[in-house]
Each structure stands twice: as structure tokens, then as C-alpha cells.
Amino acid sequence: MTDRTSDRTWLVALAASLWGLSSLWRGPLAAEYPALAVVLWEHLVLVVLTLPWLVPALRRLRTTSLRTKVSVVVIGAGSSALATTLFTAAFRTGDPITPQVLQKLQPLIAIALAALLLGERLRPVYAVFAVPALVGAWLLAFPDPLAVSVSSATAALLAVGAAALWAAGTVLGRAASAELRFSDLTALRFAFGLVTLAVTAGLTGTPVLLGSDAVVNILLLALVPGLLALVLYYRALGRTPASRATLAELAFPLSAALVGVVWLGASPSATQWLGFAVVLVSVVGLALNEQHARRPSVVAPERAEDALPVA
């Protein structure tokens, strides 16, 4: 059973909160440039910043199991490059909040993957937090939760695609942490993501040049919701069951909603405010339960490596 004194669910929630700030810089960039170009330059900055970690990470990667190698490739190409591109594209058709709060499907996907790949077991009490959180995220996603417009639906499909890939990254990141350090995962994620984006841009003929007005936004996007958030996230993930981590990541749409209201002029409806409150209570309740309850909601091996049959 996981030692709850060393549980880092709270750190996952902090990292996820930083992701919610991305609309401050991603929205303006997505309105002017192709999503692929924005994400490529974002990854280029991140690779430069993590370059001191990259060579040692590649050396350690060569000695890992095939399972870990595949996990790293999927995280870089899918959870980093493709997911972020889909997410950026969602800002063209959606409002500044909708693409971010639609991470409500991520827990469902991650829970299934965690049970399949990591041997995590969920106690019935988990549903007490998970079900309200998912309902709250749906309410938060749309001004009228029973009437979804074409534009919000398009943004939703792009955001859901990103959520599925990020969910896979949550589970595979914990799996890979059995053999790699958090710094290795961070550097490899960005490096494989950059290679994927460069190849895709070349094959599709996507213009990748950005104007000088984009430099500050790219740098801030890479530094805050990019590097800082990922370093905190991977530092926590090795000590946090993936099922619990992915629910803590609902702090992402909470901070995104706050940014949308305070800085981007969004005006949530009454049901969106209700959804905000439900998600907040669910996330905080989960964190308190895992720290203080006699029986935590997620039963997982103490270390990530205990869950993996490393080849």
C-alpha cells in the first residue's frame, strides 16, 4: 500500500494548476499562427532548457526495458506533441475555458489504463470523489450543459483527443518512472515531442515561422505551464498512484476557469459556477481523504517499479 506520508497528490495538483495558466499565452498565439508551429517552437525552447538532462537521459533510456522505451516514445510523440497540438487548435473554435475544462474524460481513460497496466485497485469510496468531479467538469465546460453548439463541440472533440493522450501520459509516466528519473522523463518527453513535430511539419508543409511579437508568449508558455509544471509533475508522479494523480489534475480546469474569468473576460453561467464548486470540493476532498482516512481510495504498490514486470 502507498505510504501516505510521502504521497504527493498535492504536488500533482499544483503542477496541474500551472497548466491552467497556458491560455494567457496560448490563446493569442493560436489565433495568429498554425497550432503545429506554436507547439513546435514551444518544444524547441523546452529542449534547449532541458539539454543538460538530455544526454544522461538517453544513456539511461538505452539500458531500460522495451516497455519503458515504448512508454517514453508514446509520451513524447502522443502526450506531448500531438496532445498539445490538438489542445492549441481547440482555442481557434472554442472559448478560453472550454478546451481546458474538458479534461473530465481524462480520469476515466487513465483509471482504465492504470488498472490494466499498473495493477492499481480502486475502492468504492473513490467514486464518491470521481463521479461528482466528472459531473462538475461537464457543468463547467458549457454555458448550457444540455445545449452544445457546433463551435464548442468542435473544440470539445479536439480537447477530448488531447485529454485521452494526456491520460495515457499519466499512466505511462508512472510506469516509466520505475526505471527513469523525473529529469529523464521531462527531457525525453520534450525531445521526442520536438522530433515528432518537426517531421510532421515537414510532411504536411506547415509554415513554422513566427513573428517577433510571438517570442515573449512562446517563452512564457514554455517556462511556466511547460517546464516548471512538468518538473513538479514528474517529481510527484513516482510517489502518486496514477488513478489518484489524474483526479488531482482536475485542478487544471479550475485554474483555467479562474484565468478565463479574471484575465480573459469570460462570463461563466450559473451552472458553470456550480460545476466549478463541485470540482473544487471533489479535488480537495480526495486529497484530504488520501492523507487522513484509515483506508485510502486507491490501492497501489508503494513504488512504481513494484507494479511493473520489468523485462
C-alpha positions as CSV (number, residue, x, y, z in Angstrom):
1,M,0.0,0.0,0.0
2,T,1.3,3.5,-0.8
3,D,2.9,5.3,2.2
4,R,0.5,8.3,2.5
5,T,3.1,10.4,4.4
6,S,5.1,10.6,1.2
7,D,2.1,10.9,-1.1
8,R,2.5,13.8,-3.5
9,T,-1.1,14.2,-4.8
10,W,-0.9,17.8,-3.7
11,L,2.2,18.4,-5.9
12,V,0.4,16.9,-8.9
13,A,-2.5,19.4,-8.2
14,L,0.0,22.3,-8.1
15,A,1.6,21.4,-11.4
16,A,-1.9,21.0,-13.0
17,S,-2.8,24.4,-11.7
18,L,0.1,25.9,-13.6
19,W,-1.1,24.2,-16.8
20,G,-4.3,26.2,-16.4
21,L,-2.3,29.4,-17.0
22,S,-1.4,28.5,-20.5
23,S,-4.5,30.2,-22.1
24,L,-2.9,33.6,-21.2
25,W,-0.3,32.9,-23.9
26,R,-1.6,30.0,-26.0
27,G,-4.8,31.8,-26.9
28,P,-3.2,34.8,-28.7
29,L,-0.7,32.6,-30.4
30,A,-3.4,30.1,-31.7
31,A,-5.4,33.0,-33.1
32,E,-2.5,34.1,-35.4
33,Y,-0.4,31.0,-36.2
34,P,-0.9,27.3,-37.0
35,A,-1.2,25.2,-33.9
36,L,1.7,22.9,-35.1
37,A,4.0,25.9,-35.4
38,V,3.2,27.2,-31.9
39,V,3.8,23.8,-30.3
40,L,7.0,23.2,-32.3
41,W,8.6,26.4,-31.1
42,E,7.4,25.8,-27.6
43,H,9.1,22.3,-27.7
44,L,12.3,23.8,-29.1
45,V,12.6,26.2,-26.2
46,L,11.9,23.3,-23.8
47,V,14.5,21.1,-25.4
48,V,17.1,23.9,-25.1
49,L,16.3,24.4,-21.4
50,T,16.5,20.7,-20.6
51,L,19.5,20.0,-22.8
52,P,21.8,19.3,-19.8
53,W,19.4,16.5,-18.8
54,L,19.0,15.0,-22.3
55,V,22.3,13.2,-22.8
56,P,22.3,11.4,-19.4
57,A,18.6,10.6,-20.0
58,L,19.3,9.0,-23.4
59,R,22.1,6.9,-21.9
60,R,19.8,5.6,-19.2
61,L,17.0,5.0,-21.7
62,R,19.2,2.6,-23.6
63,T,19.5,0.4,-20.6
64,T,15.8,0.2,-19.8
65,S,13.2,-2.4,-20.7
66,L,11.3,-2.3,-24.0
67,R,8.2,-1.4,-22.1
68,T,9.8,1.8,-20.7
69,K,11.2,2.7,-24.2
70,V,7.8,2.4,-25.7
71,S,6.3,4.4,-22.9
72,V,8.8,7.3,-23.4
73,V,8.1,7.4,-27.2
74,V,4.3,7.4,-26.7
75,I,4.7,10.1,-24.0
76,G,6.8,12.3,-26.3
77,A,5.1,11.8,-29.6
78,G,1.5,11.5,-28.3
79,S,1.1,13.0,-24.8
80,S,3.4,16.0,-25.6
81,A,3.5,16.7,-29.3
82,L,0.1,15.6,-30.6
83,A,-1.9,16.3,-27.5
84,T,-0.6,19.9,-27.2
85,T,-1.2,20.5,-30.9
86,L,-4.8,19.3,-30.6
87,F,-5.2,21.4,-27.4
88,T,-3.8,24.5,-29.1
89,A,-6.1,24.0,-32.2
90,A,-9.1,23.9,-29.8
91,F,-8.5,27.6,-29.0
92,R,-9.4,28.6,-32.6
93,T,-13.0,27.4,-32.2
94,G,-13.7,27.4,-28.5
95,D,-13.7,30.0,-25.7
96,P,-10.7,30.3,-23.4
97,I,-12.2,28.0,-20.8
98,T,-13.9,25.1,-22.7
99,P,-10.8,23.4,-24.2
100,Q,-9.2,23.3,-20.8
101,V,-12.0,22.1,-18.6
102,L,-12.8,19.2,-20.9
103,Q,-10.2,17.1,-19.1
104,K,-13.1,15.5,-17.4
105,L,-12.7,12.4,-19.6
106,Q,-9.0,12.0,-18.7
107,P,-9.7,10.3,-15.3
108,L,-12.0,7.7,-16.9
109,I,-9.3,6.8,-19.5
110,A,-6.4,6.9,-17.0
111,I,-8.3,4.8,-14.5
112,A,-8.8,2.0,-17.1
113,L,-5.2,2.2,-18.2
114,A,-3.9,2.2,-14.6
115,A,-5.9,-0.9,-13.8
116,L,-4.7,-2.6,-17.0
117,L,-1.0,-1.7,-16.9
118,L,-0.1,-0.8,-13.3
119,G,-2.3,-3.1,-11.2
120,E,-3.9,-0.3,-9.3
121,R,-7.1,-1.1,-7.4
122,L,-9.9,1.3,-6.7
123,R,-12.1,1.1,-3.6
124,P,-15.8,2.0,-3.9
125,V,-15.1,5.3,-2.0
126,Y,-13.2,6.5,-5.0
127,A,-16.5,7.0,-6.8
128,V,-17.6,9.4,-4.1
129,F,-14.9,11.8,-5.4
130,A,-14.7,10.8,-9.0
131,V,-18.4,10.9,-10.0
132,P,-19.1,14.4,-8.7
133,A,-15.8,15.7,-10.2
134,L,-16.7,14.4,-13.6
135,V,-20.3,15.9,-13.4
136,G,-18.9,19.2,-12.2
137,A,-16.4,19.3,-15.1
138,W,-19.2,18.8,-17.6
139,L,-21.2,21.6,-16.0
140,L,-18.1,23.8,-16.1
141,A,-17.5,23.0,-19.7
142,F,-20.6,24.5,-21.3
143,P,-22.7,27.6,-20.5
144,D,-25.8,25.4,-21.1
145,P,-24.8,21.8,-20.4
146,L,-27.8,20.4,-22.3
147,A,-27.3,22.5,-25.4
148,V,-23.8,22.3,-27.0
149,S,-23.1,24.5,-30.0
150,V,-21.1,23.4,-33.1
151,S,-18.1,25.5,-32.2
152,S,-18.0,24.3,-28.7
153,A,-18.4,20.7,-29.9
154,T,-15.5,21.1,-32.3
155,A,-13.4,22.5,-29.5
156,A,-14.6,19.7,-27.3
157,L,-13.6,17.0,-29.8
158,L,-10.1,18.4,-30.1
159,A,-9.8,18.8,-26.3
160,V,-11.1,15.3,-25.7
161,G,-8.4,13.9,-28.0
162,A,-5.8,15.8,-26.1
163,A,-7.3,14.5,-22.8
164,A,-7.0,10.9,-24.0
165,L,-3.4,11.4,-24.9
166,W,-2.6,13.1,-21.6
167,A,-4.3,10.4,-19.7
168,A,-2.1,7.8,-21.4
169,G,0.9,10.0,-20.5
170,T,-0.1,10.0,-16.8
171,V,-0.2,6.2,-16.7
172,L,2.9,5.6,-18.8
173,G,4.8,8.3,-17.0
174,R,4.3,6.4,-13.7
175,A,5.3,3.2,-15.5
176,A,8.5,4.7,-16.9
177,S,9.4,6.3,-13.5
178,A,10.3,2.8,-12.4
179,E,13.5,3.0,-14.4
180,L,13.9,6.7,-15.2
181,R,14.3,9.8,-13.1
182,F,11.8,12.7,-13.3
183,S,14.5,14.8,-15.0
184,D,15.0,12.0,-17.6
185,L,11.2,11.8,-18.3
186,T,11.0,15.6,-18.7
187,A,13.9,15.9,-21.1
188,L,12.9,12.8,-23.2
189,R,9.3,14.0,-23.4
190,F,10.2,17.3,-24.9
191,A,12.9,15.8,-27.2
192,F,10.8,13.1,-28.7
193,G,8.0,15.6,-29.0
194,L,10.2,18.0,-30.9
195,V,11.3,15.3,-33.4
196,T,7.7,14.3,-33.9
197,L,6.6,17.9,-34.5
198,A,9.5,18.7,-36.9
199,V,8.8,15.5,-39.0
200,T,5.0,16.3,-39.1
201,A,5.6,19.9,-40.1
202,G,7.9,18.7,-42.9
203,L,5.5,16.1,-44.2
204,T,2.5,18.4,-44.1
205,G,4.2,21.6,-45.4
206,T,3.0,23.6,-42.4
207,P,4.6,27.0,-42.2
208,V,6.5,27.3,-38.9
209,L,8.0,30.8,-38.9
210,L,6.6,33.1,-36.2
211,G,6.7,36.9,-35.9
212,S,8.8,38.7,-33.3
213,D,5.6,39.5,-31.4
214,A,5.3,35.8,-30.6
215,V,8.6,35.5,-28.8
216,V,7.6,36.6,-25.3
217,N,4.4,34.4,-25.4
218,I,6.4,31.4,-26.6
219,L,9.0,31.8,-23.8
220,L,6.4,32.2,-21.1
221,L,4.4,29.3,-22.4
222,A,7.5,27.1,-22.3
223,L,8.7,28.2,-18.9
224,V,5.6,28.2,-16.7
225,P,3.0,25.7,-17.8
226,G,5.7,23.9,-19.7
227,L,9.0,23.3,-17.9
228,L,8.1,24.3,-14.3
229,A,4.8,22.4,-14.3
230,L,6.3,19.2,-15.9
231,V,9.3,19.2,-13.4
232,L,6.9,19.4,-10.5
233,Y,4.6,16.8,-12.1
234,Y,7.2,14.1,-12.8
235,R,8.8,14.7,-9.4
236,A,5.4,13.8,-7.8
237,L,4.3,11.0,-10.1
238,G,6.6,8.3,-8.9
239,R,5.1,8.6,-5.4
240,T,1.5,9.1,-6.5
241,P,-0.8,6.3,-7.9
242,A,-1.9,7.2,-11.5
243,S,-5.6,6.9,-10.6
244,R,-5.2,9.5,-7.8
245,A,-2.9,11.7,-9.9
246,T,-5.3,12.0,-12.8
247,L,-8.1,13.2,-10.5
248,A,-5.8,15.7,-8.8
249,E,-5.1,17.0,-12.4
250,L,-8.7,18.4,-12.4
251,A,-7.0,21.4,-10.7
252,F,-6.1,22.2,-14.3
253,P,-9.6,23.2,-15.4
254,L,-10.1,25.0,-12.1
255,S,-7.2,27.3,-12.6
256,A,-8.1,27.7,-16.3
257,A,-11.6,28.9,-15.3
258,L,-10.1,31.4,-13.0
259,V,-7.8,32.7,-15.7
260,G,-10.6,32.9,-18.1
261,V,-12.8,35.0,-15.8
262,V,-10.2,37.3,-14.2
263,W,-7.9,38.0,-17.2
264,L,-9.7,37.0,-20.4
265,G,-13.1,38.4,-19.7
266,A,-15.1,35.1,-19.8
267,S,-18.5,35.2,-18.1
268,P,-19.5,31.7,-16.7
269,S,-23.2,30.8,-16.4
270,A,-24.8,29.8,-13.1
271,T,-24.3,26.1,-14.0
272,Q,-20.6,26.7,-14.8
273,W,-20.1,28.3,-11.3
274,L,-21.8,25.3,-9.8
275,G,-19.5,22.9,-11.7
276,F,-16.5,24.9,-10.6
277,A,-17.6,24.5,-6.9
278,V,-18.3,20.7,-7.3
279,V,-14.9,20.1,-8.9
280,L,-13.1,22.1,-6.3
281,V,-14.8,20.3,-3.4
282,S,-14.1,16.9,-5.1
283,V,-10.4,17.5,-5.6
284,V,-9.8,18.9,-2.1
285,G,-11.9,16.1,-0.6
286,L,-9.8,13.5,-2.4
287,A,-6.5,15.0,-1.2
288,L,-7.7,15.1,2.4
289,N,-9.1,11.5,2.2
290,E,-5.8,10.1,0.9
291,Q,-3.8,11.9,3.7
292,H,-6.1,11.2,6.7
293,A,-8.6,8.4,6.0
294,R,-7.9,5.0,7.6
295,R,-8.2,3.3,4.1
296,P,-7.2,5.4,1.1
297,S,-9.4,5.2,-2.1
298,V,-6.6,3.9,-4.3
299,V,-4.6,0.8,-3.5
300,A,-1.3,0.8,-5.3
301,P,2.2,-0.6,-4.8
302,E,4.5,1.7,-2.8
303,R,6.9,2.2,-5.7
304,A,6.2,2.3,-9.4
305,E,8.7,-0.5,-10.0
306,D,6.7,-2.9,-7.8
307,A,3.8,-2.7,-10.3
308,L,5.9,-3.5,-13.4
309,P,7.2,-6.8,-14.7
310,V,10.4,-5.2,-16.0
311,A,11.9,-7.2,-18.8
